[in-house]
Amino acid sequence: MNTNKYLFEEVPIPKAVATMAVPTMISMLVVVIYNMADTFFIGQTGDPMQVAAVSLATPVFMVFMALGNLFGIGGSSAISRALGEKKPERARQISSFCCYASLGLGIIMAVVFLIGMDFILKMIGASENTIDYAREYLSYIAFGGPFIMFGTAFGNILRGEGASKESMIGNLIGTVTNIVLDPIMILVFGWGVAGAAIATVIGNIAASAFYTGYFLMKKSSLSINIKDFHMGDRIAASVTAIGIPASLNNILMSCANIILNLALAGYGDTPVAAMGVAMKSNMLVVLLQIGLCTGIQPLIGYNYGAKNKKRLMKIFQFTGICAIIMGSVLTAIMVIARQFVIQAFIDDPEVITYGIQMVIALQLSGPVIGILFLCINTIQGMGKALPSLILTICRQGLVFIPSVFILNRIFGLEGVIYAQTVADYLSIVLSVFLCLGLFKKIEQREAAANF
């Protein structure tokens, strides 16, 4: 029985959005703190090459999280729609499928990463100054791959049934464990980037243990029981239809970051380190808005499945207003504190000079970037695979990657720095166009049904 039915169907919109989104935003805030802490403690080694190596390796690490999101976001969307359609047994089968599929793919990817390590290091553009550090970092991350994918998946799966608070707790356990271990392993033990990677893996193991315990204590209406594992009846298809575009977004983001780093590396290792720091600081603006919009996705999915368009639209409109207000405030804070933020990571004059300019460039889309995430999560919640895929390919593929090459050729380093902002604005316009088109189709379908 789904104990969150009242939340999905009757709770006032502001309260329902807050109930689902605030825990997700807190989880994202902790992720921001973790990412900043990770870079901060590595920066305390006083070695810009270690900072640059982690900046180069992070997009590869994000591939594991992307594949976790394949089952997490895809599964969450499918589960919330199944619950809205009053099919609890199907929801249990979906969650069990996501459990074992994420673990199995995690093991496969760990083997692939370890065997193909030399090729990966060459592909991401590691220089003779950073290659050994990047190898250390990615080797430990590969061993933790199954836990990274499972923890990422089930942080989202729990939100699919409305258990946003429990999802937050699991995320907090993993991230706080990571943050506590970072200074011990990086500075006290002197393990540098290897210590950062080991702390990350242990944190994901801790989160995975919490989620497993949550199911074993039967606190969930979902299941990780092997007896409920089922791939037929379009279960695998319903997960991957939304999960592939969602994970592709992260994979393309990783590819885009690799291409960005390669373009920056043409101007030396210092711009790579500076952009790594700038992007970590920009996470405060971006991830909190992602948290808001990811949090309301189950509300969208449930009400779409229940054919309650009126409530769906109110959720969409209220969340959009919140996203713009929050984005504007966060952007203003980041612009004002830009020098302090960069300097807090690493006290290198050249990195600071580049970093300040990069922070400003990344903030230009900050006030409205939440609209993009709102449209993406609404489309995913409604189970619309093709529009979701289009948005994903455009933002990090068809728009961003060509922008890096074109702007680099025309404006040099300046052009590379502003490529993300150009991609963001073009993607926002497209996302609004696609979302409004889907809403219009729903209205036309309802009108035809009532005729």
C-alpha positions in Angstrom: 0.0 0.0 0.0 1.3 3.4 -0.9 1.2 5.6 2.3 1.9 8.7 0.3 -1.3 8.7 -1.7 -2.7 11.7 0.2 0.5 13.7 -0.5 0.3 13.0 -4.2 -3.4 13.7 -4.6 -4.7 16.2 -2.0 -2.0 18.1 0.0 -1.9 21.8 -1.0 0.5 22.4 -3.9 3.1 24.5 -1.9 3.2 22.0 0.9 3.4 19.0 -1.5 6.2 20.6 -3.5 8.1 21.5 -0.3 7.6 18.0 1.2 9.1 16.4 -1.9 11.6 19.0 -3.0 13.2 20.2 0.3 14.7 16.9 1.2 16.0 16.5 -2.3 17.5 20.0 -2.2 19.1 19.3 1.1 20.7 16.2 -0.4 21.9 18.3 -3.3 23.3 20.9 -0.9 25.3 18.2 0.9 26.5 17.0 -2.5 27.7 20.6 -3.2 29.4 20.7 0.2 31.0 17.4 -0.5 32.3 18.4 -4.0 33.7 21.7 -2.5 35.2 19.8 0.4 36.8 17.3 -1.9 38.4 20.0 -4.1 39.2 22.1 -1.0 41.2 19.4 0.8 43.0 18.4 -2.4 43.8 22.1 -2.9 45.4 22.1 0.6 48.1 19.9 -0.7 49.3 23.0 -2.5 49.6 21.0 -5.8 47.6 22.5 -8.7 48.4 19.3 -10.7 46.4 17.2 -8.3 43.5 19.6 -8.6 43.8 19.5 -12.4 43.9 15.6 -12.3 40.7 15.4 -10.3 39.1 17.9 -12.7 40.1 15.7 -15.6 38.9 12.5 -13.8 35.6 13.8 -12.5 33.7 13.5 -15.8 34.8 9.8 -16.0 33.6 9.2 -12.4 30.3 10.8 -13.5 29.7 8.0 -16.0 29.0 5.6 -13.0 26.5 8.1 -11.6 25.0 8.6 -15.1 24.3 4.8 -15.4 22.9 4.8 -11.9 20.5 7.5 -13.0 19.5 5.3 -15.9 17.8 3.0 -13.3 17.2 5.7 -10.7 15.4 8.4 -12.8 13.9 5.9 -15.2 12.7 3.7 -12.4 11.4 6.6 -10.3 9.4 7.9 -13.3 8.0 4.4 -14.0 7.2 3.7 -10.3 5.3 7.0 -9.8 3.2 6.5 -12.9 2.5 2.9 -11.9 1.3 4.1 -8.4 -0.8 6.8 -10.1 -2.4 4.1 -12.2 -3.1 2.0 -9.0 -0.6 -0.8 -9.9 1.5 -1.4 -6.7 2.7 -4.9 -7.8 4.1 -3.4 -11.0 5.9 -0.8 -8.9 7.5 -3.5 -6.8 8.7 -5.4 -9.9 10.2 -2.2 -11.3 12.2 -1.5 -8.1 13.5 -5.0 -8.0 14.5 -4.9 -11.6 16.4 -1.6 -11.0 18.2 -3.1 -8.0 19.8 -6.0 -9.7 20.3 -4.3 -13.1 22.2 -1.5 -11.4 24.5 -3.9 -9.5 25.1 -6.1 -12.5 25.9 -3.2 -14.8 28.1 -1.7 -12.1 30.3 -4.8 -12.0 30.6 -4.9 -15.8 31.6 -1.2 -15.9 34.2 -1.7 -13.2 35.9 -4.4 -15.2 35.7 -2.3 -18.4 37.2 0.8 -16.6 40.1 -1.2 -15.1 41.0 -3.0 -18.4 40.7 0.2 -20.5 42.4 2.6 -18.0 45.2 3.6 -20.3 42.9 4.4 -23.1 40.6 6.4 -20.8 43.5 8.4 -19.5 44.6 9.2 -23.0 41.1 10.1 -24.0 40.5 12.7 -21.2 43.8 14.5 -22.1 45.8 13.7 -19.0 49.3 15.2 -19.3 52.6 13.9 -18.0 52.0 16.1 -15.0 48.5 14.7 -14.2 48.4 11.2 -15.6 49.6 9.3 -12.5 47.2 11.2 -10.2 44.3 10.6 -12.5 45.1 6.9 -12.7 45.2 6.6 -8.9 41.8 8.4 -8.6 40.0 6.4 -11.3 41.3 3.0 -10.2 39.7 3.3 -6.8 36.5 4.7 -8.3 36.2 1.7 -10.7 36.3 -0.7 -7.8 33.5 1.2 -6.1 31.4 1.3 -9.3 28.6 -1.2 -8.2 28.0 0.8 -5.0 28.1 4.1 -6.8 25.5 3.0 -9.3 23.3 1.3 -6.7 23.4 4.2 -4.3 22.7 6.7 -7.1 19.8 4.6 -8.4 18.0 4.1 -5.1 18.3 7.6 -3.9 16.0 8.3 -6.8 13.9 5.1 -6.5 12.7 6.0 -3.0 11.5 9.4 -4.2 9.3 7.5 -6.8 7.1 6.3 -4.0 7.2 9.7 -2.1 9.9 8.7 0.4 11.8 11.8 -0.2 13.0 12.1 3.4 14.4 8.6 3.5 16.2 9.3 0.2 17.7 12.4 1.7 18.9 10.5 4.8 20.7 7.9 2.7 22.3 10.6 0.7 23.4 12.4 3.9 24.9 9.3 5.4 27.0 8.7 2.3 28.1 12.3 1.7 28.8 13.1 5.4 30.9 9.9 5.6 32.8 11.1 2.5 33.3 14.6 3.9 34.6 13.3 7.3 37.0 10.9 5.7 38.4 13.4 3.1 40.8 15.4 5.4 41.9 12.2 7.1 42.8 10.3 4.0 44.0 13.3 1.9 46.0 15.2 4.5 46.5 13.1 7.6 47.4 9.9 5.8 48.9 11.9 2.9 47.1 9.8 0.2 46.2 12.9 -1.9 43.8 12.1 -4.8 43.8 8.4 -3.9 42.5 9.3 -0.5 39.7 11.4 -2.1 38.7 8.5 -4.3 38.7 6.0 -1.4 36.6 8.3 0.7 34.1 8.6 -2.2 33.8 4.8 -2.5 33.3 4.3 1.3 30.6 7.0 1.3 28.7 5.2 -1.5 29.0 1.9 0.4 27.5 3.6 3.5 24.6 5.0 1.4 24.0 1.6 -0.3 23.9 -0.1 3.2 21.3 2.4 4.4 19.0 1.8 1.4 19.4 -1.9 1.6 18.5 -1.8 5.3 15.5 0.3 4.6 14.1 -2.4 2.3 15.0 -5.3 4.6 13.1 -3.6 7.5 10.1 -3.5 5.2 9.6 0.2 5.5 8.9 0.5 1.8 6.0 -0.4 -0.4 8.6 -1.3 -3.1 10.9 -4.3 -3.2 14.5 -5.4 -3.8 13.5 -9.1 -3.4 14.9 -11.3 -6.2 11.4 -13.0 -6.4 10.0 -9.7 -7.6 12.6 -9.3 -10.3 10.8 -9.0 -13.6 11.8 -7.7 -17.0 8.7 -8.5 -19.1 5.5 -6.6 -19.5 7.5 -3.6 -20.7 9.1 -3.1 -17.3 12.6 -2.9 -18.6 11.3 -0.8 -21.5 9.5 1.7 -19.3 12.6 2.2 -17.1 15.0 2.6 -20.0 12.7 4.8 -22.1 13.2 7.6 -19.6 16.4 6.3 -18.0 18.5 6.3 -21.2 17.8 10.0 -21.9 18.4 10.9 -18.3 21.7 8.9 -18.1 22.6 10.1 -21.6 22.4 13.7 -20.2 25.0 12.8 -17.6 27.2 10.9 -20.0 27.0 13.7 -22.5 27.8 16.1 -19.7 30.9 14.0 -18.9 31.9 14.0 -22.6 31.3 17.7 -22.8 33.5 18.3 -19.8 36.2 16.1 -21.3 36.1 18.2 -24.5 36.0 21.4 -22.5 39.1 20.2 -20.5 40.9 19.3 -23.7 40.1 22.7 -25.1 41.4 24.4 -21.9 44.4 22.1 -21.8 45.5 23.8 -25.0 46.2 26.9 -22.9 48.0 24.9 -20.1 47.1 22.9 -17.0 46.3 26.0 -14.9 43.0 26.9 -16.9 41.9 23.2 -16.4 42.4 23.5 -12.6 40.7 26.9 -12.6 37.6 25.7 -14.5 37.4 22.7 -12.2 37.2 25.0 -9.2 34.8 27.3 -10.9 32.4 24.5 -11.8 32.6 23.1 -8.3 31.5 26.5 -6.9 28.8 26.8 -9.6 27.3 23.6 -8.3 25.6 25.6 -5.5 23.5 27.4 -8.1 22.9 24.4 -10.4 22.4 21.5 -8.1 19.9 23.2 -5.7 17.7 24.0 -8.7 18.1 20.4 -10.0 17.1 19.3 -6.5 14.0 21.4 -6.6 12.9 20.1 -10.0 14.0 16.4 -9.4 12.0 16.4 -6.2 8.7 17.3 -7.9 9.1 14.7 -10.7 7.2 12.0 -8.8 4.3 14.4 -8.2 4.3 15.1 -12.0 4.4 11.4 -12.8 1.7 10.4 -10.4 -0.8 13.1 -11.5 0.0 12.4 -15.1 -0.7 8.7 -14.5 -3.9 9.6 -12.6 -4.9 12.0 -15.5 -5.1 15.0 -13.1 -3.9 17.7 -15.4 -5.2 20.6 -13.3 -3.0 19.6 -10.3 0.0 18.7 -12.6 -0.1 22.3 -14.1 -0.3 23.9 -10.7 2.7 22.0 -9.5 4.6 23.0 -12.7 3.7 26.7 -12.4 4.5 27.0 -8.7 7.8 25.2 -9.1 8.8 27.5 -12.0 8.2 30.6 -9.8 10.3 29.0 -7.0 13.1 28.1 -9.5 13.5 31.7 -10.9 13.5 33.3 -7.4 16.0 30.8 -6.0 18.2 31.0 -9.1 18.3 34.8 -8.9 19.2 34.8 -5.2 21.9 32.1 -5.6 23.5 33.8 -8.6 23.7 37.1 -6.8 25.4 35.4 -3.8 27.9 33.6 -6.1 28.8 36.7 -8.0 29.4 38.8 -4.9 31.5 36.0 -3.2 33.3 34.9 -6.4 36.9 35.8 -5.3 36.5 34.5 -1.8 35.1 31.2 -3.1 37.9 30.6 -5.6 40.6 31.6 -3.1 39.2 29.3 -0.5 39.9 26.3 -2.8 43.5 27.0 -3.7 45.8 30.0 -3.1 47.4 30.1 -6.5 47.3 33.6 -8.1 47.0 32.4 -11.7 44.3 29.9 -10.8 42.4 32.6 -8.9 42.6 35.1 -11.9 41.2 32.5 -14.3 38.7 31.1 -11.8 37.0 34.5 -11.1 36.4 35.1 -14.8 35.0 31.6 -15.2 32.6 31.9 -12.2 31.1 35.1 -13.8 30.7 33.4 -17.1 28.9 30.3 -15.6 26.6 32.5 -13.6 25.1 34.3 -16.6 22.4 31.6 -17.0 22.0 31.1 -13.2 18.7 33.0 -12.7 16.8 31.0 -15.4 18.6 27.6 -15.6 16.0 26.1 -13.3 13.4 26.4 -16.0 15.4 24.0 -18.1 15.6 21.5 -15.3 11.9 21.9 -14.5 10.9 21.2 -18.2 13.3 18.2 -18.3 11.9 16.6 -15.1 8.3 17.3 -16.1 8.9 15.6 -19.5 10.6 12.7 -17.7 7.8 12.4 -15.1 5.2 12.2 -17.9 7.2 9.4 -19.5 7.9 11.2 -22.8 11.1 9.6 -23.9 11.6 11.3 -27.3 11.3 15.0 -26.1 13.5 14.1 -23.1 16.1 12.6 -25.5 16.0 15.7 -27.7 16.6 18.1 -24.8 19.4 15.9 -23.5 21.2 15.7 -26.8 20.8 19.4 -27.5 22.1 20.8 -24.3 25.2 18.8 -23.8 25.7 17.5 -27.3 24.4 19.3 -30.3 24.7 22.8 -28.7 27.5 22.7 -26.2 30.1 20.7 -27.9 30.0 22.6 -31.2 29.9 25.8 -29.1 33.2 24.9 -27.5 34.9 24.3 -30.9 33.4 27.3 -32.7 33.9 29.8 -29.8 37.4 28.5 -29.2 38.3 29.0 -32.9 36.8 32.5 -33.0 37.6 33.9 -29.5 40.2 31.6 -28.1 40.1 30.9 -24.3 37.4 33.6 -23.8 35.1 31.7 -26.2 35.7 28.4 -24.4 34.8 30.0 -21.0 31.4 31.2 -22.3 30.4 28.1 -24.2 28.2 26.7 -21.4 26.2 29.9 -21.1 25.4 29.9 -24.8 24.3 26.2 -24.6 22.2 26.9 -21.6 20.1 29.7 -23.1 19.5 27.9 -26.4 18.4 24.8 -24.4 16.1 26.8 -22.1 14.2 28.1 -25.2 13.9 24.6 -26.7 12.7 23.1 -23.4 9.9 25.6 -22.9 8.8 25.0 -26.5 8.7 21.2 -26.0 6.9 21.4 -22.7 4.2 23.8 -23.9 3.7 21.5 -26.9 3.1 18.5 -24.6 0.6 20.5 -22.4 -1.3 21.5 -25.5 -1.5 17.8 -26.6 -3.0 16.9 -23.2 -5.6 19.6 -23.6 -6.5 18.4 -27.1 -6.8 14.8 -25.9 -9.0 15.8 -23.0 -11.2 18.0 -25.3 -11.6 15.0 -27.7 -12.5 12.7 -24.8 -15.2 15.1 -23.5 -16.6 15.8 -26.9 
